[in-house]
Amino acid sequence: MLKALNKQNYNDFYIEYYVKDDLGNTAVKSMSVVDFNRRGISEKKYRDGRKKVTIELKNIEEKLKVTVHKIFYPETSIVEKWIVLKNERDIPVTVKRIDTLCLRIPESYSNLGYFKSGWGKEFTFVEEKLEGARVIEEKQGRSSETNHPWVIISEGKGKMLCFSIMWSGNWIFRIEKEEISPSKFYKITCGINPLKFYKILNPSESVESVHIVVGYASSSDIDDVSNQLIYCGRRFWYPRNKISRKLPVEWNHWWPYEDKEIDEQTFKRNTDIAKKLGVEVCVLDAGWFGPSDRNSSWVDYRGDWDKVNTNRFPSGIRKLSDYVHKKKMKFGLWCEIEAVGPKAKLNITHPEFIATKDGKSIGYICLGNPCASDWAFRTLNRIITEYNIDWIKLDFNISPGEGCNRTDHGHGKGDGLFAHYTAYYNLLERIRKKHPGILLENCSSGGLRIDLGIMKHLHNTYLSDPDMPVHSLQVFWGATTMLPPERCLHWMWSDAKSFQGLDLKRPGLKEYKFDYYVRISMLGHFGISHKLFEFPEWAKNRLKYHINLYKSKIRDFIRESKIYHLTDQPSRDGKGDRWCAFEYVIDEKSVPKNIKERPNIADTSGVSEISGIIFIFRLPHSTRRKTIKLKGLYPSKKYKLVWEDRNFAETNRTGRELMEKGIKISFLKEEQSAIIFLYKGK
């Protein structure tokens, strides 16, 4: 099955287009791979193990050329595919639909899985039995506003296929029943969503389709596909630099203050405590720009990035950056470079930048306009340079729908959103080339624009605005089915103003519950958004302890390891699994050399370096007992389990025993957690 998929079916695609005749009439035509003659095929093998196959196809009668591109990634089943369509006529061709992939799979693949989304509802897993045609799509203009661009189709308890659309705008994934006697199939097509999309190709002009990734596993275990995506992302797709590899512990001001309650002195007071706790980067979120008015709203003045709110920050942003740097920490800043607020002067000074639909502003800068894209680059370059920034949080809080339909931007009426995202990717590349040391964070109303396409240009992504404990576990569980854990940034349960926040002064708050809240954020890129100087002393001590644990033993490990989901996904609505456990396992050949041995733990003589870390969380309304079965171990090897909180070790348990019989847990209270370090015997 796998060989058949790789060698044959990935070639197919589907396009719809039309050409006006001499009388101005149009008739939509459709074509797939069978309508073209093969004119050439080439293979290129890279030193890193990748193999790229390029197939040139031509239709002489229609004067269209399609080049199929496929990359096969080593040590995995992952294939990345896209096509380039070229108009070889001497008159324009209008393309209405471009399905990058057209694939037929046996009818036995009848189990569908995907993630629904929404603000505060990201990564809600849905399982369905396929019984007919099915469409999963995004049409709000952001890749994961209503659905995440990730789909699995499995064959009962057997084989699994995974599809991910590497695009930040509108996309579509269709499943249709098809019969080619005597066999029955499911026909899958996917690509850019054709809803109100069309692109005019002038003579000799080309268009590149969105990229699609397909993976395969011989089991129905999601981890068997997820770890392939994670491997390819780390090794081939995602950028990294010194700061992103370090995974610095972040403090961000946002949830306890938002924009109107943050100011220079408040930020400095938190910075002072952050330094003592071991935090390594302090990020100033929205609220720093716009008119010098204490009550101005960040939403209204997006776009006026040349103005600093000196009522809140009288010394300016560079002085604040210098203050943080003098404490040997990094400084970060929030910016929504794509957006324009209703009161921003940019609307008046550069009306030609504004994305509009039928003449009405949509609320963002159309980067499909080259002048607007150049302005965005100059603005970001100035902010980064002038304020000496190490980390920039790039947000996008607009639902652009089908996007801009102006015709004076360089794009047509039907491809404004396509042009915008293509230009946004190019903008991010320009910034990274100009400032290779800066960390670029992805955010879009939390997690409403998370996809493998945008992650090729950014260093990490914020998962969701709310950060209540069970919600955070749910979104991390979902995000790590497609992304490496170190790319997933989420804060510990915040002292939030806009949703139920963590009140550290509430009666009955136990230390073990505080630890539980902190450790959820430690699963990926560790972040905090609290009034640190109001922390009780005991909470400061516990947070400092966990920050040190994360820095000394955990972050270097999770950055290189496989991740296994040891329980089903928990759900914020009280459903799903009421225990949650993750296992990080690393091959002994790639254990990071700088992982320090834990001081004052149970004797680890006779064992080698850490080979695994297990996080276990008991959620509210859970059963008292739970058996956690591990994955990915060497069956015949013996392991030693060292519990972080109990000064207790289980010795001489084989990998087979840990995977088949598991670890029996009966001592954790609700909202209590455990961290277990796994050592493999010599």
C-alpha positions in Angstrom: 0.0 0.0 0.0 2.7 2.5 1.0 4.7 1.8 -2.2 1.6 2.2 -4.3 0.8 5.5 -2.7 4.4 6.9 -3.1 5.0 5.8 -6.7 1.6 6.3 -8.3 -1.2 8.2 -6.7 0.6 11.2 -5.5 1.0 12.4 -9.1 -2.6 13.2 -9.6 -4.2 16.7 -9.2 -7.3 18.5 -10.4 -7.7 22.0 -11.9 -10.6 24.0 -13.2 -10.1 27.0 -15.5 -11.7 29.0 -18.4 -10.7 31.1 -21.3 -12.8 33.8 -23.0 -13.4 33.1 -26.7 -13.7 35.8 -29.4 -17.3 36.4 -28.5 -16.6 36.8 -24.8 -18.1 33.5 -23.9 -16.6 31.2 -21.2 -16.9 27.5 -20.4 -15.3 26.0 -17.4 -13.0 23.1 -18.2 -11.4 20.6 -15.8 -8.2 18.6 -16.1 -6.3 16.1 -14.1 -3.0 14.2 -14.7 -4.5 11.9 -17.4 -5.2 14.9 -19.6 -1.5 15.7 -19.9 1.4 14.1 -21.8 4.5 13.5 -19.8 7.4 15.5 -21.2 10.1 14.8 -18.6 10.9 13.5 -15.2 13.9 14.1 -13.0 15.1 13.0 -9.6 17.5 14.8 -7.3 19.0 13.3 -4.2 20.2 15.5 -1.4 23.0 14.8 1.0 20.5 15.0 3.9 18.6 12.0 2.4 15.7 13.9 0.8 14.7 12.9 -2.8 12.9 15.4 -5.0 11.0 14.1 -8.0 9.9 16.6 -10.7 7.5 15.7 -13.5 6.8 18.0 -16.4 3.4 17.6 -18.1 1.9 19.4 -21.1 -1.4 19.6 -22.8 -0.7 20.8 -26.3 -4.3 21.5 -27.3 -5.0 23.6 -24.2 -1.5 25.1 -24.1 -1.1 24.5 -20.4 1.9 23.1 -18.6 1.9 21.5 -15.1 5.0 20.7 -13.2 4.5 18.2 -10.3 6.9 18.5 -7.4 7.3 15.8 -4.8 9.8 15.5 -1.9 10.3 12.2 -0.2 11.7 12.6 3.3 14.2 10.0 4.7 13.4 7.6 7.5 9.7 8.5 7.2 6.7 8.0 4.9 6.2 11.7 4.6 5.8 13.2 1.1 5.4 16.9 0.4 3.7 17.8 -2.9 2.8 20.9 -4.9 2.2 21.7 -8.5 3.1 24.7 -10.7 0.6 25.6 -13.5 1.8 27.7 -16.4 -0.2 29.4 -19.1 1.5 28.9 -22.5 -1.3 30.6 -24.5 -1.1 34.1 -25.9 -4.2 35.1 -24.0 -5.1 35.0 -20.3 -6.4 31.9 -18.6 -8.5 32.2 -15.4 -7.9 29.4 -12.9 -10.9 28.7 -10.5 -9.7 25.6 -8.7 -6.4 24.1 -7.9 -6.4 20.8 -6.0 -2.8 19.9 -5.2 -3.6 16.3 -4.5 -6.1 13.9 -5.9 -5.9 10.5 -4.3 -8.0 7.3 -4.3 -7.9 5.0 -1.3 -9.8 1.8 -0.5 -13.2 2.0 1.0 -11.9 0.1 4.0 -10.3 3.5 5.1 -13.6 4.5 6.8 -12.6 6.2 10.1 -12.1 10.0 9.9 -10.4 12.2 12.5 -9.8 16.0 12.5 -9.7 19.0 14.9 -12.4 21.6 15.1 -11.3 25.1 16.2 -12.5 28.5 17.4 -11.4 31.1 19.9 -10.8 29.2 23.1 -11.9 26.0 21.3 -8.7 25.1 19.5 -7.9 21.4 18.9 -11.2 19.9 19.6 -10.8 16.3 18.2 -13.7 14.8 16.2 -14.0 11.2 15.1 -16.5 10.1 12.5 -17.4 7.0 10.6 -17.2 7.7 6.8 -20.5 6.9 5.2 -20.5 9.2 2.2 -19.2 12.5 0.9 -17.6 14.8 3.5 -16.0 18.2 3.3 -13.7 19.8 5.9 -12.7 23.3 5.1 -11.6 26.7 6.3 -13.2 29.8 4.7 -12.7 32.6 7.4 -9.2 33.6 6.0 -7.1 32.1 8.8 -6.0 28.4 8.5 -7.3 27.2 11.9 -10.2 29.5 12.7 -12.9 26.9 12.5 -11.0 23.7 11.6 -7.3 22.8 11.7 -5.6 21.8 8.4 -4.9 18.3 9.6 -6.9 15.1 8.8 -6.4 11.4 9.5 -8.2 8.5 7.8 -7.7 5.1 9.2 -8.6 1.5 8.4 -10.1 0.3 11.7 -7.3 -0.8 14.0 -4.9 -1.0 11.0 -3.3 1.5 8.6 -3.6 5.3 8.8 -3.1 8.1 6.4 -2.5 11.7 7.6 -2.9 14.8 5.5 -1.9 18.3 6.3 -2.4 21.4 4.2 0.6 23.7 4.5 -1.3 27.0 4.0 -2.3 29.9 6.3 -5.4 31.0 4.4 -8.6 29.2 3.2 -8.3 25.5 2.3 -10.5 22.5 1.6 -10.4 18.7 2.1 -13.0 16.7 0.2 -13.9 13.0 0.5 -16.2 11.5 -2.2 -17.3 8.0 -2.8 -16.3 6.6 -6.2 -16.8 3.2 -7.8 -14.5 1.8 -10.5 -16.1 -1.6 -11.0 -15.6 -4.0 -9.3 -13.9 -1.8 -6.6 -15.1 1.0 -4.4 -12.9 3.9 -3.3 -12.9 7.1 -1.5 -11.6 9.9 -3.7 -9.7 12.6 -1.8 -9.0 16.1 -3.2 -7.5 18.9 -1.3 -5.9 22.3 -1.8 -6.8 26.0 -1.7 -10.5 26.6 -1.0 -12.1 27.7 -4.4 -14.7 29.7 -2.5 -14.7 33.1 -4.5 -11.1 32.3 -5.5 -9.9 32.7 -9.0 -6.5 33.8 -10.4 -5.9 35.2 -13.9 -2.8 33.9 -15.5 -1.5 36.1 -18.2 0.6 34.6 -21.1 3.7 32.8 -19.7 2.6 33.4 -16.1 2.7 30.6 -13.6 1.0 29.9 -10.2 2.3 27.6 -7.5 -0.3 25.6 -5.6 -0.4 25.3 -1.8 1.8 22.5 -0.5 0.3 19.3 0.9 1.9 16.8 3.2 0.9 13.1 3.3 2.1 10.6 5.8 1.4 6.9 6.4 1.5 4.5 9.4 0.9 0.8 9.5 -1.1 1.2 12.7 -4.0 3.4 14.0 -1.8 5.0 16.6 -1.7 8.8 15.9 1.8 9.0 17.4 3.1 6.8 14.6 2.3 9.6 12.1 2.8 12.5 14.5 6.4 11.7 15.2 7.1 11.5 11.5 5.8 15.0 11.1 7.8 16.2 14.1 11.0 14.6 12.7 10.5 16.3 9.3 9.7 19.6 10.9 12.8 19.6 13.1 15.2 18.4 10.5 13.9 20.0 7.3 11.1 22.6 7.7 11.3 24.8 10.7 13.8 27.6 11.2 16.0 27.6 14.3 18.6 30.0 15.8 20.4 30.3 19.1 17.5 31.8 21.1 14.9 29.4 19.7 17.1 26.4 20.4 17.6 27.5 24.0 13.8 27.6 24.7 14.2 30.6 27.1 11.6 30.8 29.9 9.3 33.7 29.0 7.3 36.2 31.1 4.7 38.2 29.1 2.7 41.0 30.7 -0.6 40.5 28.9 -3.3 38.6 30.9 -3.1 40.3 34.3 -2.7 43.8 32.8 -3.8 43.7 29.2 -3.1 47.2 27.6 -4.6 49.8 29.9 -3.0 48.7 33.2 0.5 48.1 31.9 3.1 50.9 32.3 6.9 51.3 32.5 7.2 50.9 36.3 4.8 47.9 36.4 6.9 46.2 33.7 10.1 46.9 35.5 8.8 45.6 38.9 7.9 42.4 37.2 11.2 42.2 35.4 13.0 42.5 38.7 11.2 39.5 40.1 11.5 37.6 36.9 15.2 37.9 37.1 15.3 36.4 40.6 13.1 33.5 39.5 15.3 32.6 36.6 13.1 33.9 33.7 15.2 34.6 30.6 13.0 36.8 28.4 10.5 39.5 29.2 7.9 40.4 26.5 5.9 43.6 26.4 2.6 42.7 24.7 0.0 45.1 23.3 -0.4 48.5 24.9 3.0 50.2 24.2 2.0 52.1 21.0 -0.5 54.7 19.9 -1.4 58.1 21.4 -0.2 59.1 24.8 -3.4 58.4 26.5 -3.8 56.0 29.5 -7.2 54.9 28.2 -6.4 54.4 24.5 -7.2 50.9 23.2 -4.6 48.7 21.4 -7.3 47.6 18.9 -7.9 51.1 17.6 -4.4 52.2 16.7 -2.8 49.1 15.2 -0.7 50.3 12.3 0.7 53.4 14.0 3.8 51.7 15.1 5.9 54.9 14.9 4.1 56.2 18.0 4.9 55.2 21.6 2.3 55.8 24.4 4.5 57.9 26.5 1.8 58.2 29.1 2.4 54.6 29.9 6.1 54.5 28.9 7.5 58.0 29.5 11.1 56.8 28.9 10.3 55.1 25.7 10.7 51.5 24.6 14.5 51.5 24.1 15.1 52.5 27.7 12.8 49.6 28.8 14.7 47.2 26.5 18.0 48.4 27.9 16.7 47.9 31.5 15.9 44.3 30.7 19.2 43.7 28.9 21.2 45.1 31.9 19.7 42.3 33.9 21.1 39.8 31.4 17.7 38.9 30.1 16.2 39.1 26.6 13.6 41.7 25.6 10.5 40.9 23.4 7.8 43.1 21.9 4.3 42.5 20.5 3.3 43.7 17.0 0.3 43.1 14.7 2.1 44.2 11.6 -0.7 43.0 9.2 -3.5 44.9 11.0 -4.8 48.4 10.8 -7.1 49.8 13.6 -10.1 52.0 12.8 -8.5 55.1 14.4 -5.0 54.6 13.0 -3.5 57.4 11.0 -2.2 54.8 8.6 -5.7 54.8 7.1 -5.2 58.4 6.0 -1.5 58.5 5.2 -1.5 55.2 3.2 -5.1 54.4 2.1 -3.6 52.4 -0.8 -2.3 49.8 1.7 -5.7 48.9 3.1 -7.3 45.6 2.2 -10.9 46.2 1.2 -13.8 44.1 0.1 -16.1 45.9 -2.3 -14.6 49.2 -1.2 -14.9 48.7 2.6 -11.9 48.1 4.8 -11.4 44.6 6.1 -9.0 45.8 8.8 -5.7 44.7 7.6 -2.8 45.7 5.3 -2.9 43.9 2.0 0.7 42.6 1.6 -0.2 41.6 -1.9 0.5 45.3 -2.6 4.3 45.3 -3.0 4.5 48.9 -1.5 2.6 47.7 1.6 4.9 44.7 1.9 8.0 47.0 1.7 6.4 49.3 4.3 5.9 46.3 6.6 9.5 45.2 6.3 10.8 48.7 6.9 8.6 49.1 10.0 9.6 45.7 11.5 13.2 46.4 10.7 13.1 49.8 12.5 11.3 48.4 15.5 13.7 45.5 15.9 16.8 47.7 15.4 15.7 50.9 17.3 14.4 49.0 20.3 17.0 46.3 20.3 14.5 43.4 20.3 15.4 39.7 20.7 11.9 38.3 20.4 8.9 39.6 18.5 5.4 38.3 18.9 3.5 38.6 15.6 -0.2 38.6 16.1 -3.2 38.7 13.7 -6.6 39.3 15.1 -8.6 39.7 11.9 -10.8 37.2 10.1 -10.2 38.3 6.4 -12.6 35.9 4.9 -12.0 35.7 1.1 -9.5 38.7 1.4 -8.9 41.8 -0.5 -10.6 42.3 -3.9 -9.0 45.6 -4.9 -7.5 45.6 -8.4 -4.8 48.2 -7.8 -2.6 46.1 -5.5 -1.0 43.9 -8.2 -3.4 41.0 -7.6 -6.9 40.3 -9.1 -10.3 40.4 -7.5 -10.2 36.7 -6.8 -6.7 36.1 -5.4 -6.2 38.9 -2.8 -5.9 36.5 0.1 -3.6 34.2 -1.8 -1.3 37.1 -2.7 -1.4 38.4 0.9 -0.2 35.1 2.5 2.4 34.5 -0.3 3.8 38.0 0.5 3.6 37.4 4.3 5.8 34.3 4.0 8.3 36.4 1.9 8.2 39.2 4.5 9.1 36.7 7.3 12.0 35.4 5.3 13.3 38.9 4.7 13.1 39.7 8.4 14.9 36.4 9.4 17.6 37.1 6.8 18.1 40.7 8.1 17.9 39.7 11.7 19.0 36.0 12.0 19.2 36.1 15.8 15.6 37.2 16.6 12.9 34.8 17.7 9.7 35.2 15.7 6.5 34.0 17.6 3.3 33.2 15.7 0.0 34.2 17.2 -3.5 34.8 15.8 -6.2 35.4 18.4 -4.4 32.6 20.2 -4.3 29.6 17.9 -6.4 30.5 14.9 -3.6 30.5 12.4 -1.6 27.4 13.1 -0.4 25.4 10.1 2.7 23.7 8.8 3.1 26.4 6.1 3.4 29.3 8.5 5.7 27.3 10.8 8.2 27.1 8.0 8.9 30.8 8.6 8.5 31.2 12.4 10.2 29.8 15.5 7.2 28.9 17.8 3.5 29.4 18.0 1.2 30.5 20.8 -1.5 27.8 21.2 -4.6 29.5 22.6 -5.6 32.7 24.5 -7.2 31.0 27.5 -4.8 28.9 29.6 -7.0 27.2 32.2 -5.4 23.8 33.1 -7.6 21.3 31.3 -7.9 23.6 28.2 -4.1 23.9 28.1 -3.7 20.1 28.2 -6.3 19.7 25.5 -4.6 22.1 23.1 -1.1 20.8 23.8 -2.3 17.2 23.1 -3.8 18.4 19.8 -0.9 20.6 18.7 1.7 17.9 19.2 -0.1 15.6 16.8 1.5 17.8 14.1 4.1 20.1 15.8 7.2 19.4 17.9 6.5 20.2 21.6 9.3 22.8 21.7 7.5 24.8 19.0 4.3 25.0 21.2 4.3 28.0 23.5 1.6 28.3 26.2 1.6 30.0 29.6 0.8 28.4 33.0 -2.7 29.3 34.2 -2.6 33.1 34.3 -4.0 35.7 36.6 -6.3 36.7 33.7 -8.7 39.6 33.5 -10.8 38.2 30.5 -11.5 34.7 31.7 -11.3 32.6 34.9 -7.8 33.3 36.2 -5.6 31.6 38.8 -6.0 33.4 42.2 -3.0 32.5 44.2 -4.7 34.0 47.4 -7.7 31.7 47.2 -8.2 29.7 50.4 -7.2 26.1 50.1 -4.8 26.4 47.3 -2.3 23.6 47.9 1.3 23.5 46.8 0.7 20.4 44.8 -2.0 22.1 42.8 0.3 25.0 42.0 2.9 22.5 40.8 0.2 20.9 38.6 -0.6 24.3 37.0 3.1 25.2 36.4 4.0 21.8 34.9 1.4 22.0 32.2 3.3 24.9 30.7 6.6 23.0 31.1 5.4 20.4 28.5 6.6 22.7 25.6 8.0 26.2 25.5 7.5 27.5 29.1 5.8 30.8 29.6 4.2 32.8 32.4 1.8 35.7 32.5 1.3 36.8 36.1 1.8 39.8 38.5 5.0 38.3 39.7 5.7 40.9 42.4 2.3 39.9 44.0 3.3 36.3 44.3 3.3 34.9 47.8 6.7 33.8 48.9 5.9 30.1 48.8 4.7 30.4 45.2 7.9 32.3 44.2 9.9 29.5 45.7 7.9 26.8 43.9 8.0 28.6 40.5 11.8 29.2 40.9 12.3 25.5 41.6 10.3 24.5 38.5 12.1 27.0 36.3 15.4 25.6 37.4 14.2 22.0 36.8 13.0 23.0 33.3 16.2 24.7 32.4 18.5 22.1 33.8 16.9 18.8 32.8 13.7 19.2 30.7 14.0 21.7 27.9 17.2 20.3 26.2 15.5 16.9 26.3 12.1 17.6 24.9 13.7 19.6 22.1 15.2 16.4 20.6 12.8 13.7 21.7 9.8 11.9 20.3 6.6 12.6 22.1 3.9 10.0 22.9 0.4 10.7 24.0 -0.2 8.1 26.7 -3.9 8.9 27.3 -6.7 10.0 25.1 -7.2 13.7 24.7 -8.8 15.5 27.7 -11.5 18.0 27.0 -12.2 21.4 28.5 -16.0 20.6 28.7 -15.4 17.9 31.3 -15.5 15.0 28.7 -12.5 13.1 27.3 -9.9 11.4 29.4 -9.7 12.7 32.9 -6.0 11.7 33.2 -3.4 13.1 30.9 0.1 11.8 30.4 2.9 12.5 27.9 6.1 10.6 27.4 9.3 12.0 25.9 11.7 9.4 24.6 15.0 10.0 22.9 17.3 7.7 21.0 20.5 7.1 22.9 22.5 8.3 19.8 21.0 11.8 20.1 20.8 12.4 23.9 21.7 16.1 24.4 25.2 16.3 25.9 24.3 19.2 28.2 21.5 17.5 30.2 22.6 17.7 33.8 22.2 14.9 36.3 19.6 15.7 38.9 21.2 16.4 42.3 19.8 14.7 45.4 17.8 12.1 43.7 17.6 8.4 44.3 20.8 6.5 43.4 21.2 6.1 39.7 24.4 4.1 39.7 24.4 1.4 37.1 22.2 3.4 34.7 23.1 5.7 31.8 21.9 9.2 30.9 18.2 10.1 31.0 16.4 8.3 28.2 12.8 9.5 28.9 10.6 11.9 30.8 7.0 11.2 31.7 4.5 13.9 32.8 1.3 12.6 34.5 -1.7 14.8 35.4 -4.8 13.7 37.3 -7.7 16.0 36.3 -10.8 16.9 38.2 -13.6 14.3 38.3 -11.2 11.4 37.5 -10.9 7.9 38.7 -8.6 7.4 41.7 -6.5 4.7 39.9 -4.9 4.8 36.5 -2.5 2.5 34.6 -0.2 4.4 32.3 1.4 2.2 29.6 4.6 3.6 28.1 5.6 3.6 24.4 8.7 3.6 22.3 11.0 1.7 24.6 13.5 -1.1 23.9 11.5 -4.2 25.0 14.5 -6.2 26.3 16.2 -3.3 28.0 15.9 -2.6 31.8 14.9 0.8 33.0 14.9 2.7 36.3 12.1 5.2 37.0 13.0 8.1 39.3 10.0 10.1 40.6 10.8 13.8 41.0 8.5 14.5 43.9 8.8 11.2 45.9 12.6 10.6 46.1 11.6 7.1 45.0 12.9 4.8 42.2 11.5 1.7 40.6 14.4 -0.4 39.3 14.9 -3.2 36.8 11.6 -2.9 34.9 11.9 -4.0 31.3 10.7 -1.9 28.4 8.3 -4.7 27.5 6.8 -4.7 31.0 6.5 -0.9 31.1 4.7 -0.9 27.7 2.4 -3.9 28.3 1.7 -3.7 32.1 2.4 0.0 32.6 2.8 2.2 35.7 0.0 1.9 38.2 -0.9 5.2 39.8 -3.1 5.4 42.9 -1.6 8.1 45.1 -2.2 11.3 43.1 -5.0 13.6 44.2 -7.2 15.5 41.8 -5.1 18.3 40.3 -1.9 16.7 41.2 0.9 15.7 38.9 4.0 13.6 38.7 7.3 13.9 36.7 9.2 10.7 36.2 12.7 10.5 34.8 13.5 7.3 32.9 17.0 5.9 32.9 18.1 3.0 30.7 20.4 0.4 32.3 24.0 0.2 31.0 
